[in-house]
Amino acid sequence: MQRKIIGITGGIGSGKTTVSQIITSKGFPVYNSDNRAKEIVNENQDIQQKIIYLLGEKAYENGVYNRSFVANCVFNNNELLQKLNEIIHPAVRQDFLDFVDRQNSQFIFKETAILFELGLDKDCDEVILVTANTEMRIERVMVRDGGTSQEIEQIIAKQMPENEKIQISDYVIYNNQNDFSELEHTVDFILKFILQNNV
């Protein structure tokens, strides 16, 4: 069986995780790279040691990954961020390959927030981009995580521009309404298209 890897990506507050949940509910396996990365940095002793060597003892607090400390370290330091990614992402990539080996489905979906930024789109047969206007994204993140609009704008500014991602994606979901049934309808349409074109 020839497997198809479909990437799912989108900036903060776009709704990509909701799209992934809809796809999961349809019976397709979905690998959440960001969630697994959070688990791997706590599970893998070798990675823990490398991160402590890179960022110092405060990177872990009582043996638990100190996300806020690490985020502050790398937010305005691209060199440190790249080094951190070089520690974490090979392990996540191998974890994904192990996940693929356990699946029986022809279609496997991989949700990654910074899919294009990490060059992981090259490992995908097709990519679904979930996008929304900036105001909607800020509003969603404020409701979900708190924080100020200015803080969220700074995060968005660090991510790859939406128009660039749109140009290199195979499918684009414009998720500008908080309408779950409409979003589900759009996902169903894309899934049907993917299935029909890969028979």
Secondary structure in CASP SS format (residue, H / E / C, confidence):
PFRMAT SS
TARGET T0000
AUTHOR 0000-0000-0000
METHOD secondary structure of the structure
MODEL  1
M C 1.00
Q C 1.00
R C 1.00
K E 1.00
I E 1.00
I E 1.00
G E 1.00
I E 1.00
T E 1.00
G C 1.00
G C 1.00
I C 1.00
G C 1.00
S C 1.00
G C 1.00
K H 1.00
T H 1.00
T H 1.00
V H 1.00
S H 1.00
Q H 1.00
I H 1.00
I H 1.00
T H 1.00
S H 1.00
K C 1.00
G C 1.00
F C 1.00
P C 1.00
V E 1.00
Y E 1.00
N E 1.00
S H 1.00
D H 1.00
N H 1.00
R H 1.00
A H 1.00
K H 1.00
E H 1.00
I H 1.00
V H 1.00
N H 1.00
E H 1.00
N C 1.00
Q H 1.00
D H 1.00
I H 1.00
Q H 1.00
Q H 1.00
K H 1.00
I H 1.00
I H 1.00
Y H 1.00
L H 1.00
L H 1.00
G C 1.00
E H 1.00
K H 1.00
A H 1.00
Y E 1.00
E E 1.00
N C 1.00
G C 1.00
V E 1.00
Y E 1.00
N C 1.00
R H 1.00
S H 1.00
F H 1.00
V H 1.00
A H 1.00
N H 1.00
C H 1.00
V H 1.00
F C 1.00
N C 1.00
N C 1.00
N H 1.00
E H 1.00
L H 1.00
L H 1.00
Q H 1.00
K H 1.00
L H 1.00
N H 1.00
E H 1.00
I H 1.00
I H 1.00
H H 1.00
P H 1.00
A H 1.00
V H 1.00
R H 1.00
Q H 1.00
D H 1.00
F H 1.00
L H 1.00
D H 1.00
F H 1.00
V H 1.00
D H 1.00
R C 1.00
Q C 1.00
N C 1.00
S C 1.00
Q C 1.00
F E 1.00
I E 1.00
F E 1.00
K E 1.00
E E 1.00
T C 1.00
A C 1.00
I C 1.00
L C 1.00
F C 1.00
E C 1.00
L C 1.00
G C 1.00
L H 1.00
D H 1.00
K H 1.00
D H 1.00
C C 1.00
D C 1.00
E E 1.00
V E 1.00
I E 1.00
L E 1.00
V E 1.00
T E 1.00
A C 1.00
N C 1.00
T H 1.00
E H 1.00
M H 1.00
R H 1.00
I H 1.00
E H 1.00
R H 1.00
V H 1.00
M H 1.00
V H 1.00
R H 1.00
D H 1.00
G C 1.00
G C 1.00
T C 1.00
S H 1.00
Q H 1.00
E H 1.00
I H 1.00
E H 1.00
Q H 1.00
I H 1.00
I H 1.00
A H 1.00
K H 1.00
Q C 1.00
M C 1.00
P C 1.00
E H 1.00
N H 1.00
E H 1.00
K H 1.00
I H 1.00
Q H 1.00
I C 1.00
S C 1.00
D C 1.00
Y E 1.00
V E 1.00
I E 1.00
Y E 1.00
N C 1.00
N C 1.00
Q C 1.00
N C 1.00
D C 1.00
F H 1.00
S H 1.00
E H 1.00
L H 1.00
E H 1.00
H H 1.00
T H 1.00
V H 1.00
D H 1.00
F H 1.00
I H 1.00
L H 1.00
K H 1.00
F H 1.00
I H 1.00
L H 1.00
Q H 1.00
N C 1.00
N C 1.00
V C 1.00
END
